[in-house]
Amino acid sequence: MQQVKSGFENAKKLFSLVKPFFRERAYFHLTCLLILGTTQSSVVVYLSYAQRMLTDTLQSKDEGGAFQAAINNFLYLLIFAIPVFGLNDFISSGAYVSWRDFVSKEMISLYLRNRNYYKMYLRSQESGKLDTDEIDNPDQRICVDVATFCRSFIDLFMLFFNSFVKMVSFVAILWTIEPWLVVFLGLYSLAGSSVVGHIFGGKMIPLQDNLRRKEADTRFSMVRVRENAEAIAFYSGEDLEEKEILRRLQQTMELQRTKRGSKSILNLFQNSYSYLTWLIPVLVLYPRFFQGKMEYGAIFQAQIAFNTILSSLSLVISQFDSISFLLGAGNRIYQFDRELQRIENDYRFNDGPNQDHVTEETTQEGTLHRRFAADRSQKKDGGQTQTDRIRFVTSERVKLIGVTVMAPSSLKRTIILSDVNLELQGKQRLLIVGRSGIGKSSLLRVLCGLWNHGRGTVERPELGDMLFLPQKPYMPIGSLRQQLLYPREDKNEEHYDDQVLEKVLERVGLSQLVTRHGLRTQDLDFSKILSVGEQQRLAIGRVLVIKPSVVVMDEATSAMDIANEKNVYEIIGSLRDGETSIISVGHRKTLVQFHTHVLDLDRHEKGGEALRTMEDYLKEHPMQQ
Ligand SMILES: Nc1ncnc2c1ncn2[C@@H]1O[C@H](COP(=O)(O)OP(=O)(O)OP(=O)(O)O)[C@@H](O)[C@H]1O
């Protein structure tokens, strides 16, 4: 019963993965595959008749001169059969490429949409592991598992369909020769499939799933070495890295050994199952042949029909390894897809900071406000009922009203900061200070909409009008132009022509990069080419290109020398006639001179007024001058 239930579950999962493609463009490929399958199976059936005819004329020593005709017949069939079988790969690969393309694009789009990738990453932080227990290695799921799934599904589909068509034809042939053989085959395959499903089903499918996960973990540990080559080399951490990679490889190999054991037993069963029946047609039919009531060709054809029906009916047994391989990959895609859908739904009904699913309303002052569904959500959390989402409102200035920041972990909602109030007018520049770990970066994450757990209201301009600069800037693989334009696409040629961008580079002291790398040389990895200070200046170049109304900097000048840092603040200060607001987080004393206000989180923690003018702050902290 358990087996039937899990078989039904697996079929349901497969159906849910295949269904979306049918809403798209699968019908053409399916029609081609079905026509091809039917043609191929018919050719096999005709070949069996041609073989029977040939055998009969051989046995009769060409009595009646039919031998030549049988040879010709066979040859004509072969001429037709060769291209038909040759088309197999062409047509099935067409279906595979189209399907894989569709599924991969859907998954990539869902993964990157509405910051789902970031939410999945936050979930992985909750467990403190690299990946969540359920959703490990999203990259492998999208790139490798989807490919495996589509290829194996199409191959198995073709195999099952061709076998079915052949089986129907050969059942008709064998029925005319000996009906009991057909009945025997039906019962025999039913018994065999139940035995295989019962003994191997529960083991092989989870084993395949686990194996794929371990393979991906091993590969990922190699990728980490490549990505962190220099840091590892500085530490001389090779030995430790090797041990870690070998530990993961060892786990993979152990699973391979377990699989080998189960597979050998499966193979033994498969071989015994098919060889045990070999003699049955001959044993059943030889009395009639000896009595002269049957031609040798009929026995020959009965043998072919018997074996074909047997192999068709026992496909589940003979292909069990491929089926578990398919279900293993399918299961991983299904889990991933379900998790993404869950995150997407959660986003729709609870999260907010994105324009797609928000409600819009106009305030009394006529300002366009966007209120997110989350604002109204009341949720039970840890046994307490509370409003656990921060409210985001679009406004011209930055204002925090009673903002309490909670860690995004859903397991344990730790309060990082409570009841922070702040209002920033244009031209004001805010420095956020406080001891390490107090919550400075967390506050910026809230401001930029990455985190939304907590209470209170955040008013700020549209996200597209704000630019966040982290300590370690992100450098996408691409040209120098693309670095400057990021996160905008490199297509608006007139607006961002090369001369404008060269001027930007000149202002941040990086004009030598144009000579060194060119503006349009593709596929450069600037995170490896540039020093961290240069990367930080390049990121400031993005501020000059985008000209946001608010610039948020999280120790974004920490790797620069004092002259460059000064230059950067002067550049940002001159944007939009000095109306660009600056919010910085940093520990360096030099930052004080570039800001007009301070949000002192240490003072806030002790219950004092957190927001002060720089003048007041310096009276209390003269050493900072
Ligand atoms: N995803 C997370 N889940 C749970 N806690 C987190 C998460 N990210 C950060 N924290 C915790 O929140 C607290 C504040 O972190 P945050 O990075 O905001 O500190 P910070 O003031 O910017 O520190 P620093 O000056 O060292 O950069 C820390 O105790 C940190 O461990």
The ligand as an SDF file (V2000), in Angstrom:
LIG
                    3D

 31 33  0  0  0  0  0  0  0  0999 V2000
   20.7380   37.1360    9.0380 N   0  0  0  0  0  0  0  0  0  0  0  0
   20.9030   37.3150   10.3430 C   0  0  0  0  0  0  0  0  0  0  0  0
   20.1880   36.5670   11.2060 N   0  0  0  0  0  0  0  0  0  0  0  0
   20.3410   36.7550   12.5400 C   0  0  0  0  0  0  0  0  0  0  0  0
   21.1350   37.6750   13.0940 N   0  0  0  0  0  0  0  0  0  0  0  0
   21.8610   38.4460   12.2760 C   0  0  0  0  0  0  0  0  0  0  0  0
   21.7860   38.3040   10.8550 C   0  0  0  0  0  0  0  0  0  0  0  0
   22.6310   39.2080   10.3090 N   0  0  0  0  0  0  0  0  0  0  0  0
   23.2010   39.8760   11.3420 C   0  0  0  0  0  0  0  0  0  0  0  0
   22.7460   39.4120   12.5170 N   0  0  0  0  0  0  0  0  0  0  0  0
   23.1230   39.8750   13.8640 C   0  0  0  0  0  0  0  0  0  0  0  0
   22.6170   41.1910   14.0440 O   0  0  0  0  0  0  0  0  0  0  0  0
   23.5030   41.9400   14.8370 C   0  0  0  0  0  0  0  0  0  0  0  0
   23.8100   43.2530   14.1360 C   0  0  0  0  0  0  0  0  0  0  0  0
   24.5610   42.9790   12.9550 O   0  0  0  0  0  0  0  0  0  0  0  0
   25.0850   44.1650   12.0330 P   0  0  0  0  0  0  0  0  0  0  0  0
   25.7830   43.5570   10.8940 O   0  0  0  0  0  0  0  0  0  0  0  0
   23.9390   45.0490   11.7560 O   0  0  0  0  0  0  0  0  0  0  0  0
   26.1130   44.8860   13.0000 O   0  0  0  0  0  0  0  0  0  0  0  0
   27.0120   46.1760   12.7310 P   0  0  0  0  0  0  0  0  0  0  0  0
   26.6650   47.1530   13.7750 O   0  0  0  0  0  0  0  0  0  0  0  0
   26.8930   46.6180   11.3150 O   0  0  0  0  0  0  0  0  0  0  0  0
   28.4380   45.5260   13.0020 O   0  0  0  0  0  0  0  0  0  0  0  0
   29.8830   45.8880   12.3700 P   0  0  0  0  0  0  0  0  0  0  0  0
   30.2230   47.2660   12.8080 O   0  0  0  0  0  0  0  0  0  0  0  0
   30.7540   44.8680   12.9780 O   0  0  0  0  0  0  0  0  0  0  0  0
   29.7460   45.7560   10.8910 O   0  0  0  0  0  0  0  0  0  0  0  0
   24.7420   41.0810   15.0410 C   0  0  0  0  0  0  0  0  0  0  0  0
   24.6910   40.5530   16.3330 O   0  0  0  0  0  0  0  0  0  0  0  0
   24.6320   39.9970   13.9940 C   0  0  0  0  0  0  0  0  0  0  0  0
   25.1930   38.8070   14.4570 O   0  0  0  0  0  0  0  0  0  0  0  0
  1  2  1  0
  2  3  1  0
  2  7  2  0
  3  4  2  0
  4  5  1  0
  5  6  2  0
  6  7  1  0
  6 10  1  0
  7  8  1  0
  8  9  2  0
  9 10  1  0
 10 11  1  0
 11 12  1  0
 11 30  1  0
 12 13  1  0
 13 14  1  0
 13 28  1  0
 14 15  1  0
 15 16  1  0
 16 17  2  0
 16 18  1  0
 16 19  1  0
 19 20  1  0
 20 21  2  0
 20 22  1  0
 20 23  1  0
 23 24  1  0
 24 25  2  0
 24 26  1  0
 24 27  1  0
 28 29  1  0
 28 30  1  0
 30 31  1  0
M  END
$$$$
